[in-house]
Amino acid sequence: MLQDRRGDPAVKGLYEQALESPTLMIRAIALIVLHGDIDLWSVVMVDNEFNEEAVARLKDEY
């Protein structure tokens, strides 16, 4: 449901706030939604763990 409302300013603001979360998983999921590309999951997940460098790189691209 939230993915479908990505263009909604309130929801977009929520995801943008999540980019500042201290939790890597929350930042990664927010970036995937904001980029609108589920294929980024394979970029941020390496060996079944979130990759901090990949998340930081995606955040810089956003």
CHARMM internal coordinates of N, CA and C (Angstrom, degrees):
IC EDIT
DIST 1 N 1 CA 1.4352
DIST 1 CA 1 C 1.5315
ANGL 1 N 1 CA 1 C 111.03
DIST 1 C 2 N 1.3359
ANGL 1 CA 1 C 2 N 116.70
DIHE 1 N 1 CA 1 C 2 N -45.39
DIST 2 N 2 CA 1.4616
ANGL 1 C 2 N 2 CA 118.97
DIHE 1 CA 1 C 2 N 2 CA -179.13
DIST 2 CA 2 C 1.5171
ANGL 2 N 2 CA 2 C 111.34
DIHE 1 C 2 N 2 CA 2 C -66.63
DIST 2 C 3 N 1.3349
ANGL 2 CA 2 C 3 N 117.30
DIHE 2 N 2 CA 2 C 3 N -34.11
DIST 3 N 3 CA 1.4612
ANGL 2 C 3 N 3 CA 120.94
DIHE 2 CA 2 C 3 N 3 CA 177.19
DIST 3 CA 3 C 1.5294
ANGL 3 N 3 CA 3 C 109.55
DIHE 2 C 3 N 3 CA 3 C -60.04
DIST 3 C 4 N 1.3323
ANGL 3 CA 3 C 4 N 116.80
DIHE 3 N 3 CA 3 C 4 N -41.20
DIST 4 N 4 CA 1.4542
ANGL 3 C 4 N 4 CA 121.56
DIHE 3 CA 3 C 4 N 4 CA -179.05
DIST 4 CA 4 C 1.5267
ANGL 4 N 4 CA 4 C 112.03
DIHE 3 C 4 N 4 CA 4 C -67.86
DIST 4 C 5 N 1.3218
ANGL 4 CA 4 C 5 N 117.68
DIHE 4 N 4 CA 4 C 5 N -23.05
DIST 5 N 5 CA 1.4694
ANGL 4 C 5 N 5 CA 121.58
DIHE 4 CA 4 C 5 N 5 CA -177.54
DIST 5 CA 5 C 1.5212
ANGL 5 N 5 CA 5 C 111.85
DIHE 4 C 5 N 5 CA 5 C -101.49
DIST 5 C 6 N 1.3287
ANGL 5 CA 5 C 6 N 117.52
DIHE 5 N 5 CA 5 C 6 N 20.92
DIST 6 N 6 CA 1.4511
ANGL 5 C 6 N 6 CA 121.59
DIHE 5 CA 5 C 6 N 6 CA -177.04
DIST 6 CA 6 C 1.5252
ANGL 6 N 6 CA 6 C 112.94
DIHE 5 C 6 N 6 CA 6 C -53.71
DIST 6 C 7 N 1.3271
ANGL 6 CA 6 C 7 N 118.04
DIHE 6 N 6 CA 6 C 7 N -35.11
DIST 7 N 7 CA 1.4634
ANGL 6 C 7 N 7 CA 121.22
DIHE 6 CA 6 C 7 N 7 CA -179.26
DIST 7 CA 7 C 1.5129
ANGL 7 N 7 CA 7 C 113.96
DIHE 6 C 7 N 7 CA 7 C -76.71
DIST 7 C 8 N 1.3133
ANGL 7 CA 7 C 8 N 117.43
DIHE 7 N 7 CA 7 C 8 N -14.00
DIST 8 N 8 CA 1.4676
ANGL 7 C 8 N 8 CA 122.83
DIHE 7 CA 7 C 8 N 8 CA 178.48
DIST 8 CA 8 C 1.5272
ANGL 8 N 8 CA 8 C 108.16
DIHE 7 C 8 N 8 CA 8 C -66.65
DIST 8 C 9 N 1.3344
ANGL 8 CA 8 C 9 N 118.90
DIHE 8 N 8 CA 8 C 9 N 122.46
DIST 9 N 9 CA 1.4669
ANGL 8 C 9 N 9 CA 120.75
DIHE 8 CA 8 C 9 N 9 CA -177.54
DIST 9 CA 9 C 1.5306
ANGL 9 N 9 CA 9 C 113.82
DIHE 8 C 9 N 9 CA 9 C -54.68
DIST 9 C 10 N 1.3255
ANGL 9 CA 9 C 10 N 117.31
DIHE 9 N 9 CA 9 C 10 N -36.97
DIST 10 N 10 CA 1.4657
ANGL 9 C 10 N 10 CA 119.40
DIHE 9 CA 9 C 10 N 10 CA -179.04
DIST 10 CA 10 C 1.5199
ANGL 10 N 10 CA 10 C 111.10
DIHE 9 C 10 N 10 CA 10 C -66.50
DIST 10 C 11 N 1.3257
ANGL 10 CA 10 C 11 N 116.09
DIHE 10 N 10 CA 10 C 11 N -41.76
DIST 11 N 11 CA 1.4635
ANGL 10 C 11 N 11 CA 120.06
DIHE 10 CA 10 C 11 N 11 CA -179.17
DIST 11 CA 11 C 1.5257
ANGL 11 N 11 CA 11 C 110.10
DIHE 10 C 11 N 11 CA 11 C -72.50
DIST 11 C 12 N 1.3282
ANGL 11 CA 11 C 12 N 116.93
DIHE 11 N 11 CA 11 C 12 N -41.51
DIST 12 N 12 CA 1.4626
ANGL 11 C 12 N 12 CA 119.94
DIHE 11 CA 11 C 12 N 12 CA 178.38
DIST 12 CA 12 C 1.5261
ANGL 12 N 12 CA 12 C 109.96
DIHE 11 C 12 N 12 CA 12 C -60.19
DIST 12 C 13 N 1.3293
ANGL 12 CA 12 C 13 N 116.63
DIHE 12 N 12 CA 12 C 13 N -40.77
DIST 13 N 13 CA 1.4620
ANGL 12 C 13 N 13 CA 120.38
DIHE 12 CA 12 C 13 N 13 CA 177.66
DIST 13 CA 13 C 1.5170
ANGL 13 N 13 CA 13 C 112.23
DIHE 12 C 13 N 13 CA 13 C -62.42
DIST 13 C 14 N 1.3159
ANGL 13 CA 13 C 14 N 115.70
DIHE 13 N 13 CA 13 C 14 N -38.24
DIST 14 N 14 CA 1.4679
ANGL 13 C 14 N 14 CA 120.41
DIHE 13 CA 13 C 14 N 14 CA 177.87
DIST 14 CA 14 C 1.5207
ANGL 14 N 14 CA 14 C 110.53
DIHE 13 C 14 N 14 CA 14 C -61.83
DIST 14 C 15 N 1.3425
ANGL 14 CA 14 C 15 N 116.02
DIHE 14 N 14 CA 14 C 15 N -46.24
DIST 15 N 15 CA 1.4676
ANGL 14 C 15 N 15 CA 119.40
DIHE 14 CA 14 C 15 N 15 CA 179.21
DIST 15 CA 15 C 1.5232
ANGL 15 N 15 CA 15 C 111.53
DIHE 14 C 15 N 15 CA 15 C -66.39
DIST 15 C 16 N 1.3271
ANGL 15 CA 15 C 16 N 116.96
DIHE 15 N 15 CA 15 C 16 N -37.80
DIST 16 N 16 CA 1.4666
ANGL 15 C 16 N 16 CA 118.93
DIHE 15 CA 15 C 16 N 16 CA 178.49
DIST 16 CA 16 C 1.5205
ANGL 16 N 16 CA 16 C 111.04
DIHE 15 C 16 N 16 CA 16 C -66.32
DIST 16 C 17 N 1.3183
ANGL 16 CA 16 C 17 N 117.93
DIHE 16 N 16 CA 16 C 17 N -34.69
DIST 17 N 17 CA 1.4658
ANGL 16 C 17 N 17 CA 120.60
DIHE 16 CA 16 C 17 N 17 CA 174.30
DIST 17 CA 17 C 1.5238
ANGL 17 N 17 CA 17 C 110.22
DIHE 16 C 17 N 17 CA 17 C -65.00
DIST 17 C 18 N 1.3345
ANGL 17 CA 17 C 18 N 116.25
DIHE 17 N 17 CA 17 C 18 N -35.88
DIST 18 N 18 CA 1.4629
ANGL 17 C 18 N 18 CA 120.80
DIHE 17 CA 17 C 18 N 18 CA -179.69
DIST 18 CA 18 C 1.5269
ANGL 18 N 18 CA 18 C 111.41
DIHE 17 C 18 N 18 CA 18 C -64.48
DIST 18 C 19 N 1.3228
ANGL 18 CA 18 C 19 N 117.12
DIHE 18 N 18 CA 18 C 19 N -22.39
DIST 19 N 19 CA 1.4662
ANGL 18 C 19 N 19 CA 119.91
DIHE 18 CA 18 C 19 N 19 CA 178.70
DIST 19 CA 19 C 1.5230
ANGL 19 N 19 CA 19 C 111.99
DIHE 18 C 19 N 19 CA 19 C -64.67
DIST 19 C 20 N 1.3143
ANGL 19 CA 19 C 20 N 117.17
DIHE 19 N 19 CA 19 C 20 N -19.76
DIST 20 N 20 CA 1.4612
ANGL 19 C 20 N 20 CA 121.76
DIHE 19 CA 19 C 20 N 20 CA 179.65
DIST 20 CA 20 C 1.5279
ANGL 20 N 20 CA 20 C 112.18
DIHE 19 C 20 N 20 CA 20 C -97.27
DIST 20 C 21 N 1.3191
ANGL 20 CA 20 C 21 N 117.08
DIHE 20 N 20 CA 20 C 21 N 5.95
DIST 21 N 21 CA 1.4641
ANGL 20 C 21 N 21 CA 121.27
DIHE 20 CA 20 C 21 N 21 CA -178.83
DIST 21 CA 21 C 1.5279
ANGL 21 N 21 CA 21 C 110.79
DIHE 20 C 21 N 21 CA 21 C -64.24
DIST 21 C 22 N 1.3261
ANGL 21 CA 21 C 22 N 116.95
DIHE 21 N 21 CA 21 C 22 N 143.87
DIST 22 N 22 CA 1.4597
ANGL 21 C 22 N 22 CA 119.29
DIHE 21 CA 21 C 22 N 22 CA 174.85
DIST 22 CA 22 C 1.5336
ANGL 22 N 22 CA 22 C 112.03
DIHE 21 C 22 N 22 CA 22 C -72.90
DIST 22 C 23 N 1.3267
ANGL 22 CA 22 C 23 N 116.95
DIHE 22 N 22 CA 22 C 23 N -10.79
DIST 23 N 23 CA 1.4655
ANGL 22 C 23 N 23 CA 121.20
DIHE 22 CA 22 C 23 N 23 CA -178.08
DIST 23 CA 23 C 1.5231
ANGL 23 N 23 CA 23 C 109.76
DIHE 22 C 23 N 23 CA 23 C -93.37
DIST 23 C 24 N 1.3116
ANGL 23 CA 23 C 24 N 116.18
DIHE 23 N 23 CA 23 C 24 N 119.51
DIST 24 N 24 CA 1.4566
ANGL 23 C 24 N 24 CA 122.72
DIHE 23 CA 23 C 24 N 24 CA -176.76
DIST 24 CA 24 C 1.5287
ANGL 24 N 24 CA 24 C 111.58
DIHE 23 C 24 N 24 CA 24 C -58.97
DIST 24 C 25 N 1.3089
ANGL 24 CA 24 C 25 N 118.28
DIHE 24 N 24 CA 24 C 25 N -41.45
DIST 25 N 25 CA 1.4570
ANGL 24 C 25 N 25 CA 121.98
DIHE 24 CA 24 C 25 N 25 CA -179.15
DIST 25 CA 25 C 1.5312
ANGL 25 N 25 CA 25 C 110.76
DIHE 24 C 25 N 25 CA 25 C -60.26
DIST 25 C 26 N 1.3088
ANGL 25 CA 25 C 26 N 117.52
DIHE 25 N 25 CA 25 C 26 N -42.42
DIST 26 N 26 CA 1.4712
ANGL 25 C 26 N 26 CA 121.21
DIHE 25 CA 25 C 26 N 26 CA -179.48
DIST 26 CA 26 C 1.5167
ANGL 26 N 26 CA 26 C 110.17
DIHE 25 C 26 N 26 CA 26 C -64.94
DIST 26 C 27 N 1.3344
ANGL 26 CA 26 C 27 N 116.74
DIHE 26 N 26 CA 26 C 27 N -43.56
DIST 27 N 27 CA 1.4677
ANGL 26 C 27 N 27 CA 120.08
DIHE 26 CA 26 C 27 N 27 CA 178.31
DIST 27 CA 27 C 1.5257
ANGL 27 N 27 CA 27 C 110.65
DIHE 26 C 27 N 27 CA 27 C -62.03
DIST 27 C 28 N 1.3300
ANGL 27 CA 27 C 28 N 116.98
DIHE 27 N 27 CA 27 C 28 N -42.27
DIST 28 N 28 CA 1.4641
ANGL 27 C 28 N 28 CA 121.56
DIHE 27 CA 27 C 28 N 28 CA -178.43
DIST 28 CA 28 C 1.5229
ANGL 28 N 28 CA 28 C 110.97
DIHE 27 C 28 N 28 CA 28 C -63.33
DIST 28 C 29 N 1.3155
ANGL 28 CA 28 C 29 N 117.44
DIHE 28 N 28 CA 28 C 29 N -47.04
DIST 29 N 29 CA 1.4619
ANGL 28 C 29 N 29 CA 121.04
DIHE 28 CA 28 C 29 N 29 CA -178.95
DIST 29 CA 29 C 1.5316
ANGL 29 N 29 CA 29 C 110.43
DIHE 28 C 29 N 29 CA 29 C -64.87
DIST 29 C 30 N 1.3191
ANGL 29 CA 29 C 30 N 117.05
DIHE 29 N 29 CA 29 C 30 N -41.49
DIST 30 N 30 CA 1.4655
ANGL 29 C 30 N 30 CA 120.36
DIHE 29 CA 29 C 30 N 30 CA 178.20
DIST 30 CA 30 C 1.5228
ANGL 30 N 30 CA 30 C 110.62
DIHE 29 C 30 N 30 CA 30 C -60.42
DIST 30 C 31 N 1.3061
ANGL 30 CA 30 C 31 N 117.36
DIHE 30 N 30 CA 30 C 31 N -41.88
DIST 31 N 31 CA 1.4603
ANGL 30 C 31 N 31 CA 120.48
DIHE 30 CA 30 C 31 N 31 CA -179.97
DIST 31 CA 31 C 1.5240
ANGL 31 N 31 CA 31 C 112.03
DIHE 30 C 31 N 31 CA 31 C -65.74
DIST 31 C 32 N 1.3197
ANGL 31 CA 31 C 32 N 116.65
DIHE 31 N 31 CA 31 C 32 N -40.08
DIST 32 N 32 CA 1.4665
ANGL 31 C 32 N 32 CA 120.06
DIHE 31 CA 31 C 32 N 32 CA 178.03
DIST 32 CA 32 C 1.5181
ANGL 32 N 32 CA 32 C 109.50
DIHE 31 C 32 N 32 CA 32 C -60.69
DIST 32 C 33 N 1.3209
ANGL 32 CA 32 C 33 N 116.78
DIHE 32 N 32 CA 32 C 33 N -44.28
DIST 33 N 33 CA 1.4724
ANGL 32 C 33 N 33 CA 120.23
DIHE 32 CA 32 C 33 N 33 CA -179.35
DIST 33 CA 33 C 1.5247
ANGL 33 N 33 CA 33 C 110.64
DIHE 32 C 33 N 33 CA 33 C -67.83
DIST 33 C 34 N 1.3241
ANGL 33 CA 33 C 34 N 117.67
DIHE 33 N 33 CA 33 C 34 N -45.27
DIST 34 N 34 CA 1.4636
ANGL 33 C 34 N 34 CA 120.35
DIHE 33 CA 33 C 34 N 34 CA -178.33
DIST 34 CA 34 C 1.5320
ANGL 34 N 34 CA 34 C 111.98
DIHE 33 C 34 N 34 CA 34 C -64.98
DIST 34 C 35 N 1.3224
ANGL 34 CA 34 C 35 N 116.48
DIHE 34 N 34 CA 34 C 35 N -35.43
DIST 35 N 35 CA 1.4647
ANGL 34 C 35 N 35 CA 119.88
DIHE 34 CA 34 C 35 N 35 CA 176.65
DIST 35 CA 35 C 1.5248
ANGL 35 N 35 CA 35 C 110.81
DIHE 34 C 35 N 35 CA 35 C -75.25
DIST 35 C 36 N 1.3403
ANGL 35 CA 35 C 36 N 116.51
DIHE 35 N 35 CA 35 C 36 N -22.45
DIST 36 N 36 CA 1.4573
ANGL 35 C 36 N 36 CA 120.86
DIHE 35 CA 35 C 36 N 36 CA 179.18
DIST 36 CA 36 C 1.5191
ANGL 36 N 36 CA 36 C 113.50
DIHE 35 C 36 N 36 CA 36 C 71.07
DIST 36 C 37 N 1.3367
ANGL 36 CA 36 C 37 N 116.69
DIHE 36 N 36 CA 36 C 37 N 30.88
DIST 37 N 37 CA 1.4595
ANGL 36 C 37 N 37 CA 120.50
DIHE 36 CA 36 C 37 N 37 CA -175.69
DIST 37 CA 37 C 1.5268
ANGL 37 N 37 CA 37 C 110.14
DIHE 36 C 37 N 37 CA 37 C -138.41
DIST 37 C 38 N 1.3268
ANGL 37 CA 37 C 38 N 116.53
DIHE 37 N 37 CA 37 C 38 N 100.90
DIST 38 N 38 CA 1.4651
ANGL 37 C 38 N 38 CA 120.95
DIHE 37 CA 37 C 38 N 38 CA -178.66
DIST 38 CA 38 C 1.5282
ANGL 38 N 38 CA 38 C 111.30
DIHE 37 C 38 N 38 CA 38 C -63.79
DIST 38 C 39 N 1.3255
ANGL 38 CA 38 C 39 N 117.96
DIHE 38 N 38 CA 38 C 39 N -21.37
DIST 39 N 39 CA 1.4640
ANGL 38 C 39 N 39 CA 120.49
DIHE 38 CA 38 C 39 N 39 CA 178.56
DIST 39 CA 39 C 1.5255
ANGL 39 N 39 CA 39 C 112.16
DIHE 38 C 39 N 39 CA 39 C -64.47
DIST 39 C 40 N 1.3238
ANGL 39 CA 39 C 40 N 117.03
DIHE 39 N 39 CA 39 C 40 N -17.65
DIST 40 N 40 CA 1.4645
ANGL 39 C 40 N 40 CA 120.02
DIHE 39 CA 39 C 40 N 40 CA 177.61
DIST 40 CA 40 C 1.5296
ANGL 40 N 40 CA 40 C 111.72
DIHE 39 C 40 N 40 CA 40 C -67.32
DIST 40 C 41 N 1.3306
ANGL 40 CA 40 C 41 N 116.54
DIHE 40 N 40 CA 40 C 41 N -14.26
DIST 41 N 41 CA 1.4681
ANGL 40 C 41 N 41 CA 120.20
DIHE 40 CA 40 C 41 N 41 CA 177.71
DIST 41 CA 41 C 1.5199
ANGL 41 N 41 CA 41 C 109.52
DIHE 40 C 41 N 41 CA 41 C -55.62
DIST 41 C 42 N 1.3421
ANGL 41 CA 41 C 42 N 116.69
DIHE 41 N 41 CA 41 C 42 N -41.90
DIST 42 N 42 CA 1.4685
ANGL 41 C 42 N 42 CA 120.02
DIHE 41 CA 41 C 42 N 42 CA -178.68
DIST 42 CA 42 C 1.5252
ANGL 42 N 42 CA 42 C 111.76
DIHE 41 C 42 N 42 CA 42 C -70.94
DIST 42 C 43 N 1.3227
ANGL 42 CA 42 C 43 N 117.02
DIHE 42 N 42 CA 42 C 43 N -17.18
DIST 43 N 43 CA 1.4632
ANGL 42 C 43 N 43 CA 121.15
DIHE 42 CA 42 C 43 N 43 CA 177.37
DIST 43 CA 43 C 1.5306
ANGL 43 N 43 CA 43 C 110.21
DIHE 42 C 43 N 43 CA 43 C -80.67
DIST 43 C 44 N 1.3313
ANGL 43 CA 43 C 44 N 116.47
DIHE 43 N 43 CA 43 C 44 N -42.45
DIST 44 N 44 CA 1.4676
ANGL 43 C 44 N 44 CA 119.77
DIHE 43 CA 43 C 44 N 44 CA -175.44
DIST 44 CA 44 C 1.5320
ANGL 44 N 44 CA 44 C 112.40
DIHE 43 C 44 N 44 CA 44 C -85.84
DIST 44 C 45 N 1.3294
ANGL 44 CA 44 C 45 N 117.20
DIHE 44 N 44 CA 44 C 45 N -15.15
DIST 45 N 45 CA 1.4726
ANGL 44 C 45 N 45 CA 120.52
DIHE 44 CA 44 C 45 N 45 CA 178.49
DIST 45 CA 45 C 1.5213
ANGL 45 N 45 CA 45 C 109.55
DIHE 44 C 45 N 45 CA 45 C -105.91
DIST 45 C 46 N 1.3235
ANGL 45 CA 45 C 46 N 115.91
DIHE 45 N 45 CA 45 C 46 N 123.16
DIST 46 N 46 CA 1.4536
ANGL 45 C 46 N 46 CA 121.68
DIHE 45 CA 45 C 46 N 46 CA 177.34
DIST 46 CA 46 C 1.5248
ANGL 46 N 46 CA 46 C 106.71
DIHE 45 C 46 N 46 CA 46 C -131.07
DIST 46 C 47 N 1.3213
ANGL 46 CA 46 C 47 N 115.96
DIHE 46 N 46 CA 46 C 47 N 123.79
DIST 47 N 47 CA 1.4725
ANGL 46 C 47 N 47 CA 121.07
DIHE 46 CA 46 C 47 N 47 CA -178.45
DIST 47 CA 47 C 1.5253
ANGL 47 N 47 CA 47 C 111.57
DIHE 46 C 47 N 47 CA 47 C 52.43
DIST 47 C 48 N 1.3406
ANGL 47 CA 47 C 48 N 115.27
DIHE 47 N 47 CA 47 C 48 N 44.32
DIST 48 N 48 CA 1.4700
ANGL 47 C 48 N 48 CA 123.11
DIHE 47 CA 47 C 48 N 48 CA 177.86
DIST 48 CA 48 C 1.5305
ANGL 48 N 48 CA 48 C 113.97
DIHE 47 C 48 N 48 CA 48 C 61.66
DIST 48 C 49 N 1.3069
ANGL 48 CA 48 C 49 N 116.33
DIHE 48 N 48 CA 48 C 49 N 24.81
DIST 49 N 49 CA 1.4633
ANGL 48 C 49 N 49 CA 120.87
DIHE 48 CA 48 C 49 N 49 CA 175.19
DIST 49 CA 49 C 1.5286
ANGL 49 N 49 CA 49 C 108.28
DIHE 48 C 49 N 49 CA 49 C -135.48
DIST 49 C 50 N 1.3210
ANGL 49 CA 49 C 50 N 115.34
DIHE 49 N 49 CA 49 C 50 N 150.19
DIST 50 N 50 CA 1.4632
ANGL 49 C 50 N 50 CA 119.59
DIHE 49 CA 49 C 50 N 50 CA 177.34
DIST 50 CA 50 C 1.5206
ANGL 50 N 50 CA 50 C 109.39
DIHE 49 C 50 N 50 CA 50 C -71.96
DIST 50 C 51 N 1.3274
ANGL 50 CA 50 C 51 N 115.66
DIHE 50 N 50 CA 50 C 51 N 135.25
DIST 51 N 51 CA 1.4497
ANGL 50 C 51 N 51 CA 122.05
DIHE 50 CA 50 C 51 N 51 CA -178.26
DIST 51 CA 51 C 1.5327
ANGL 51 N 51 CA 51 C 108.54
DIHE 50 C 51 N 51 CA 51 C -97.37
DIST 51 C 52 N 1.3063
ANGL 51 CA 51 C 52 N 115.63
DIHE 51 N 51 CA 51 C 52 N 113.13
DIST 52 N 52 CA 1.4654
ANGL 51 C 52 N 52 CA 120.97
DIHE 51 CA 51 C 52 N 52 CA -175.18
DIST 52 CA 52 C 1.5250
ANGL 52 N 52 CA 52 C 112.53
DIHE 51 C 52 N 52 CA 52 C -62.60
DIST 52 C 53 N 1.3347
ANGL 52 CA 52 C 53 N 117.05
DIHE 52 N 52 CA 52 C 53 N -38.22
DIST 53 N 53 CA 1.4576
ANGL 52 C 53 N 53 CA 120.02
DIHE 52 CA 52 C 53 N 53 CA 179.73
DIST 53 CA 53 C 1.5253
ANGL 53 N 53 CA 53 C 111.29
DIHE 52 C 53 N 53 CA 53 C -66.13
DIST 53 C 54 N 1.3302
ANGL 53 CA 53 C 54 N 116.96
DIHE 53 N 53 CA 53 C 54 N -40.51
DIST 54 N 54 CA 1.4713
ANGL 53 C 54 N 54 CA 120.36
DIHE 53 CA 53 C 54 N 54 CA 179.45
DIST 54 CA 54 C 1.5329
ANGL 54 N 54 CA 54 C 110.19
DIHE 53 C 54 N 54 CA 54 C -66.70
DIST 54 C 55 N 1.3176
ANGL 54 CA 54 C 55 N 116.72
DIHE 54 N 54 CA 54 C 55 N -39.11
DIST 55 N 55 CA 1.4691
ANGL 54 C 55 N 55 CA 120.09
DIHE 54 CA 54 C 55 N 55 CA 178.46
DIST 55 CA 55 C 1.5328
ANGL 55 N 55 CA 55 C 109.60
DIHE 54 C 55 N 55 CA 55 C -64.53
DIST 55 C 56 N 1.3109
ANGL 55 CA 55 C 56 N 116.94
DIHE 55 N 55 CA 55 C 56 N -43.79
DIST 56 N 56 CA 1.4706
ANGL 55 C 56 N 56 CA 120.67
DIHE 55 CA 55 C 56 N 56 CA 179.14
DIST 56 CA 56 C 1.5306
ANGL 56 N 56 CA 56 C 110.55
DIHE 55 C 56 N 56 CA 56 C -62.39
DIST 56 C 57 N 1.3283
ANGL 56 CA 56 C 57 N 117.02
DIHE 56 N 56 CA 56 C 57 N -40.68
DIST 57 N 57 CA 1.4639
ANGL 56 C 57 N 57 CA 121.34
DIHE 56 CA 56 C 57 N 57 CA 179.52
DIST 57 CA 57 C 1.5452
ANGL 57 N 57 CA 57 C 110.40
DIHE 56 C 57 N 57 CA 57 C -63.76
DIST 57 C 58 N 1.3343
ANGL 57 CA 57 C 58 N 116.37
DIHE 57 N 57 CA 57 C 58 N -45.06
DIST 58 N 58 CA 1.4676
ANGL 57 C 58 N 58 CA 120.02
DIHE 57 CA 57 C 58 N 58 CA 178.22
DIST 58 CA 58 C 1.5176
ANGL 58 N 58 CA 58 C 111.59
DIHE 57 C 58 N 58 CA 58 C -62.99
DIST 58 C 59 N 1.3325
ANGL 58 CA 58 C 59 N 116.17
DIHE 58 N 58 CA 58 C 59 N -37.44
DIST 59 N 59 CA 1.4666
ANGL 58 C 59 N 59 CA 119.77
DIHE 58 CA 58 C 59 N 59 CA 179.63
DIST 59 CA 59 C 1.5254
ANGL 59 N 59 CA 59 C 109.59
DIHE 58 C 59 N 59 CA 59 C -65.03
DIST 59 C 60 N 1.3248
ANGL 59 CA 59 C 60 N 117.34
DIHE 59 N 59 CA 59 C 60 N -40.47
DIST 60 N 60 CA 1.4624
ANGL 59 C 60 N 60 CA 120.67
DIHE 59 CA 59 C 60 N 60 CA 177.91
DIST 60 CA 60 C 1.5282
ANGL 60 N 60 CA 60 C 111.16
DIHE 59 C 60 N 60 CA 60 C -63.46
DIST 60 C 61 N 1.3351
ANGL 60 CA 60 C 61 N 117.12
DIHE 60 N 60 CA 60 C 61 N -36.28
DIST 61 N 61 CA 1.4690
ANGL 60 C 61 N 61 CA 121.62
DIHE 60 CA 60 C 61 N 61 CA 179.45
DIST 61 CA 61 C 1.5315
ANGL 61 N 61 CA 61 C 110.83
DIHE 60 C 61 N 61 CA 61 C -71.06
DIST 61 C 62 N 1.3447
ANGL 61 CA 61 C 62 N 116.63
DIHE 61 N 61 CA 61 C 62 N -28.86
DIST 62 N 62 CA 1.4556
ANGL 61 C 62 N 62 CA 119.44
DIHE 61 CA 61 C 62 N 62 CA -178.83
DIST 62 CA 62 C 1.4985
ANGL 62 N 62 CA 62 C 110.42
DIHE 61 C 62 N 62 CA 62 C -70.59
END
COOR INIT
IC SEED 1 N 1 CA 1 C
IC BUILD
